[in-house]
Amino acid sequence: MSARELASDDRASPAPVARAARASLAEWHGRLLVLAAASVPVGEGLALGALVTLLAMLVVRRRDLPWAALRRSPAMPTLVGFGVWLAAGAVALVIGGEGWLKPGELGRWLPLVAIPAVGLTAPMVPSRYLRHAVTAFIALLAVSCLFGLVQYGFNVRPGEWIWRRASGVASQARVPGDFERTVAGGFYFHRLKMAHVLLIGLAALVGRQLYAAMTRRERLVELAVLALFVTTFFLTYARGAILALAAGVLLALAFAGRRLVLATVPVVLVGVAVALAVPSIRHRVESIGSQDASSVRALIWSQAVRIIADHPLGVGLGNYTPVVDRYYETSTPAFGVRTYPHNVWLAAWAETGPVGLAGYLAAWLVFLGACVRTLLRRGPAAPAAAAGLFGIGATLVVGLTHDVLYHNSVALAVAGLVGVVAALIARAGPRAGAHGVEASTAP
């Protein structure tokens, strides 16, 4: 080859090479998204590590960031709401007089970074990786459920050194009221984390069953996985999650046709009857409104109300736990559970004041509103919107009685759901009307 031909090749090659490099990065970016989704049911440390790699890839691909797509996405107003909440919390740190954010509290907010990370990643990768990510999450969650059933059936414990500790880890690995019996806690060895992450998995499967077009084989396989999830879910004995599951199902069914509702309700009732036939589960459900449970929650909530009364503009983001300790000392010094107020709204108000609470509330309402509008239009994003409505609605119901988003695994699952659903709704566009349901883009 002559020197002129070599020079001609050098001049012609940069553009194709650059395109190939961008395509290769997009493929790797998609694989990292799948890895992050698969990591959530396995463990928090691995999932946080995968989130860091996803953020690193966003930095590498910063010139390809889809800002226009993000502006059209429901993720943007959701992020603005969270931004108001965080800003109000930062201001409260300055004016609240309770000191700065404690380093140990940083871990509670880190998982929420997954919302913009996934929201930005989803439009930047081939659509098949969105399907692969949801499939990976469901598959690994199914493996965790199988392990959970083994835990429950054979009374497998998380290790004697943990089991013997008088800690939250040990107590949440056992059946309430029966310390010698292990719950179906999956790889978390924690019944609440397992139950609340399962709500996200159930949301994805129920959304597809109700709104996605599937082959008979696909539907039967996913129904079998759904049955596995429900079985494991009830064996976590999480009372608040049971109420949240009922709320999520009702929200998803609210936009289904009458025939589909009439076909679904008997199946749900049979499942409930089977669950209640187990005495330990029935006793747990009956205890939801018990005086003991109500009095404990009332005591915990009352401390948050006292803090709000004394600090109307908030004590500052992450300051609730150290501040509430002295309130317990003056009222009930023998009470040992001195963490957050077991209510996400009280926590937001106590830490960030009314402005932060408004931003926090708006963030979720905007996202839920986008899901409702998409379901009313139907179209290819309907299964994703149903999953978002079910998952976030159920999570917020749990948030009335639990500090649900302060478990990293749950926060990562919720953030991933918000990011993927928002991207799929934006990708479908406002004209995704009555053209049928496209299963290929649904979680």
N, C-alpha and C positions, 0 to 999 in steps of 0.2 A: 504494500500500500504506500502511495506517495505521501510526501509531507503535506501537499495541498489537501488530499483526502482526509488525512488525520486531523488537520486543522478544521476542515469542514465538519467532521464528526464531533469535535470538541465544542464547536459553536452550536450544533444542533442538539447535543445531549442534555444540557442542564435542565430544560423544562421537563422532558419525560422523566429524568432521574428525580427531580424534585417532586413530581406528581407521584412517582412510585414510592418515594420516601414518606410522603404524607399519607399515602394509602396504607403503607406498612405501619406507621404510627397509629393510624385509626384502628387497624386490626388489633394491635397490642393494647390500645386503649380499651377496646371492647373486651378483650380477654381479662384485663384488670377489673373491669366492672363485674364480669362473671365471677372472678375470684372473690371480690368483695361480697357479692351476694351469697356465694357458697360458704363464706367464712362465718356469717352471722349465727347460724344454728350450731356451729362447732364450738365457738368460744369467743369471749370478748377481746382477749389479747390479739388473737389472729385477725379478728375483724377490724380492730383499730389499726393494725399494721397494714392491712389491705387498703384501708381508707387513706393512709398516708401515701401509699404508692399511687393511688388514684389522684390525689392532690398533686403529687410530683409530676404525673403525666400531664395534668392540666397546665402546670407551669411550663413544661416542655412545649406544649402545643398552644401556648397563650396567643399566638398570632391567628390561630384558627378558631378562637373562642366565638361561639354563635350568639353574640349580643342581641342581634335582631330577633333570633328565635326565642331568646330568654324574655325579651320584652313582650312577646306574644303569649308567653307561658303563664299559667296560674302560679308558677313558682315565684315570679317576680313580686306581685303584691304580698304573697306569703312571706317572702324574705324581707320586704319593707316592714311588715308588722313585727317580725322578729327583731328587726333593726331598732324599731321604736322601743321595744321591750328591753333590749340590751342597753340602749342609750339611756333610758330612764333608770335602769339599774346602776349604770356607771355614775350618773348624777347623784343618785341616792347614796352611793359610797362616799361621795364628797360631802354632802350636806347632812347625812344621817348621823354622823358622829360615832359610828360603830366600828371604824377601822376599814381596812382594805380587804379585797377578796382574798380569802385564804387559799394558799397553793393547792391544798387538798380538794378544794371545790372546783378547780379547773376541769377535772375529769368529768364532772356532771354536765358541762356545756360542750365539751369537745365533740360528742357524737352528733350534735345538731349541725356541725360543719358538713355532715354528709348530705344535707338537703341541697345546698348550692353545688356541692361536688357532683352529686348524681344528676341534679337538674341541668348542669352544664355538660356533663359527660354524655347524657342520653341523646341529644341532637348531634353529637360529634362522632358517633359510631354507627356502623351499619345496623339496620333495624333488627337483623337476626340476633345481634348480641343482647338486645333488650329481652327477646324471647328466651335466649340461653340463660340470662341472668335470673329471670323468674323461675325457669326450670331448675337451675342449680340450687336456688334457695329452697324450693319445694322439695327437691330430691334429698338434700342434706337434712332438711327438717324432718323428712320421713325417716331417715336413718336415725336421727336423734329420738324420734318417737319410738322406734323399734327398741332402741337401747333403753328408753324410759319404761317400756312395758317389761323388759327384762329386769330392770331395777325393781319395779313394783312386784313382779311375779316371784322373783328370787330374793327379794329384800337386800339388794346390792347397795352397799353404803359408800359414801365418798372417801373412805379412808378413816381409820380409827383416830388419827391425830386431828382430823377436822371434826369427826363425829363427837368426840369427847369434849370439844371446846364449847363453852357456853356462849355461842355466837349466833348471829343471824344466819350464817351459812349452814350451821348444823340444824337449827330449828326449821329452816325452810326446806330441808331435805327430807323431813319426816311428815307423816300424816298428822294433821292437827288433832291433838288429844291422844295420840298413840306414838310416843317417842321411838318405840322399837320398830316401827313400820316405815319403810321408805316409800316416798311418792314417786311418780313417774316424772322425774325432773330433767331427764335427758342429759346432755353433756354439761349442762349448767349445774346439775345437782341442786336445783333451786326451783321450787314449784311455781313461784310467782313469775320469775323470768320466763320459764317454759310456757306457762299459760298465756302470758301477754304476748310473747313472740308468736305463739300458735294462733292468736287472733289475727295476726297479719297473714299468716299462711292460709287460714280459713277464709279470709277476705278475698284473697286471690282466687281460690278454688270456687267459692260461691259466686263470685262475679262472672267467672267463665261458665259455670253451670247454668246460670240464669240468662246470660246475654250473649255468649259466644256461639258461633256455628262450629260444631265439632262432628267428627265421625262417631259412629256408635262405639267403636273400639276406644277412641280417645275419651269419650264420656264415661264409659265403664271403668277405665283405668283411673281416671281422676276421681270418680265416685268412691273407688276403693281407697285411694289415698285420703280422701275426705273423711271416710269412716275411720281410718287409722288416726287422723288428727283429732277427731271428736272423741274417740275412745281415750286417747292419751290426755286430752284436755280435761275431761272429767276426773281422771285419776291424779290430777294435780291438786284437787280439792280447793281451788281458788274461787271463793264465793263472789267477789266483785267481778271476776272475769266471766262467771256464768251469766250475771245480769248484762254484762257488756256484750256477750255473744247474742243474747236475745235481742238487744237493741240493734246490733249490726245486721242481723237477719231481717228484722222489720224494716230497717232503712233500705236494704237491698231489694226487698220485695215490694216496697212502696211504688216502684216505677216499673214493675213487671206487669205483664198482661194478666187479665183475670184467669185465663186458662192455666197459665203457669203458676199463679198463686194457688189455685185449687189443687194443682198437682203436687206442689211443694209442701203445703201445710200438713197433709197426712204423714209425709215422710218425717217432717220435723217432730210431729207429735209422737210418732213411734219411737224416734230416737230419744226423746225426753222420757217417755215411759220406760224404756229399757234402762236408761241411766238411773232413774228414780227407783227402779227395782232393786238396785244395790243398796243395802241398808246404810253403809257408811257414807255414800254419796247423798242419799236422801236426808240423812241427819245433817250433813253439811249444808245442804240447800235450805232445810228448815231453820237453821240457825242464822240465816241472813238477817232476819229482823229481830234477833234475840236481844234481850236487855243487856247482856254482857257486851256484845259487839257494839251496840249503840252507845253505851256509856263510855267505852274506851275511845271510840271515835269522837264523841262529844268533848271529852277531856282534851284530846289532841287538838281538835279544832278550836277550842276555847283559848288555847295559848296563842294561836295565830291571830284571833280576834283581839286579844290583849295587845299584841305587838302592833297591829294595825292602828289601834286606838292611840297608842303612845307614839307611833312613828307614821303619821298619815302619808308622808311622802316616801316611805320605804326605808328599810335598814341597809339597803345595798345588796347587789347581786352576790349570792353566795354567803351572806352573813346570817341567814336564818338560824342555822344549827347552833353556832356559838352564842347567839343572842337569846334563843329560847331556853337555854340551859338555866339561866338565872330566874326565868319566869316559873319554871318547874320547882326550883328551890324554894320559892316563896309560896307556892300553892300546894304541890304534891311532891315533896322531895323523894318519896319512895318509888315514884314512877320511873321506869328504866328506859323506855323507848323515846329518846329525846332527839329525834331527827326532824325531818321536814313534816309539814302538817297533814300529810296524807290527803291532800287536796291540791291539785295543780293551780286552781284559781286563787285559793288563799295564799299559796306560796308566791305566786306572781304579784299579788297585791301587797303582801307583807314585805317583799324584797324590793319591788320596783315602783310601788305607789299606784295611784289610779291611772296615770298615763301609761305606765308599763303594762298594767293589766289590760287597758284598752288595746294596746298594740298586740299583746299576746292573744287576746280574744279575736281581734280582727284577722290575724294571721290564719287561724284555723277556720274562721267563718268564710273567708274569701276562698280558701281551697275547697271547702265543702260546697260552697255555692257554685264553683266551676264544675264540680262533679255532678251536681243536680242539673245544671244547664245541659251538660253533655248527655246525661241520661234522657232528658226530655227530647233531645234531638235524635237520639239513638246514633247509628253510624258506627264506624270501626272502633272508636274509642270508648264505646259504652261498657264493655267488660272491665276496662281499666278504671273508668269512672265509678262503677259499682264497687270495685275493690277498694278504691279510695274512700268512698262514702262509708262503706262497711268498716274498713280498718280504722280510719280516723275517728269515726263516730263511736266505735267500740272503745278505742283507746281513751277518748275523752270521758266516756262513762266510767271506765276504770279509774280515771284521774279524779273522780269525785271522792274516792275512798282510799286511793293509793298514790304514792309518789312514783307513778308509773314510768315517767321519762328519766328518772334518776338511776335506772338500771341501764348500763351502756348497751347491752344486747338489745333491749327493747327500743331504746332511742335510735339505734342504728337501723333496726328493722323499719321503724316508723319513718325515719328520714329517707330510707331507700324507697319506701312506698310512695311518699310524697314526690320525690324526684322523678321516679319512673312514670307515675300516673300523670304528673304535670307535663312531662315531655310528650307522652303519647296523646294527651288532649291537645297540646299545641301543634303537634305534628299532624293530627287529623284536620285541624283548621276549623273555622266557623262554618264552612259549607259541608261539613261531614254530616249531612242530614240523613234522610231515609234512604240509604243505599244498602241496607242490610248490615250485618255484623261481620267484620273480618277477623277471624280467629287468629290470623298470623301476627297481629300487633297487640293482642290482648294478653295481660298477665294471667 
